[in-house]
Amino acid sequence: MKRRALLVFGALSPVALFAARLLGVKAGKADMPLDYRQRAEELDQLASSIQSPADARQFVDFVADLFEKETPSGWTRGSVRTLVAEAEFAAVSDAQKGIPEARVAEAWNGFVETIQAAEDQKVTAAEIHNLRDAFLTTSRIAWKRGSRNIWAVPSIYNALPGGELAPGCRAVESIRVLWDLANTPGNVEAARERVREGVLMSDLYRKELEAPAPSGTRGGMVMGHVRSAYPIETAQREYVRLKGERAFRRAVMDMVRTTLS
């Protein structure tokens, strides 16, 4: 259970990387900056100190710029960044007013229907919650152990003052969840298994979360693993073949807008 559950590191692009791999862009293969530790700490600082719409836009711009060279032109344009930044600030302003997990599930399931993927590719709000908990838990553990990299920044997730996961998502967090649904089937399968067993990742790793941070630890870079073709990717490719890339991009943006509305 723990080994499968730990496959939870993916991309943080607010929109662009969602379709980058499918459309032939080298997502995850581009060279990351040598100062990735510093960039991760900058990202953490920006995500944790949003107090105004301008702060939210700075955070979203920073995330989008990290992946700009690896994504199709236009997917990180100003209008998209504005949409994400507005939703990000709204969620940060009140943790109780985050993007509902049911809406994230609805947006994803609508996308599944649009591309005519199998029904078993749909998700529930409970599975979204379990996946979010896994992301936050493993990010906190990695960060505490010294893994300062952009793939594991705990402050992008919507947490309450006591540290527990808030009932709704932040904007960038929600897009990160959608990306994972589309690209990392092992994480979704593990979340479903935990839902069936009635446990959360934070339950399984309680001791690690509560343990003090080890001194002098500087972790290496952790990259997300993306498996080769599987049902949802097969459906996406077929949709692109039949409808074209423009229709696919529109389907993705419809999903994003539904999530952030």
Secondary structure, 3 states (H helix, E strand, C coil): CHHHHCCCCCCCCCCCHHHHCCCCCCCCCCCCCCCHHHHHHHHHHHHHCCCCHHHHHHHHHHHHHHCHHHCCCCCCCHHHHHHHHHHHHHHHHCHHHCEEHHHHHHHHHHHHHHCCCCHHHCCCHHHHHHHHHHHHHHHHHHHHCCCCCCCCCHHHCCECCCCCECCEECHHHHHHHHHHHHHCHHHHHHHHHHHHHCCCHHHHCHHHHHCCCCCCCCCCCCCCCCCCCCHHHHHHHHHHHHHCHHHHHHHHHHHHHHHHC
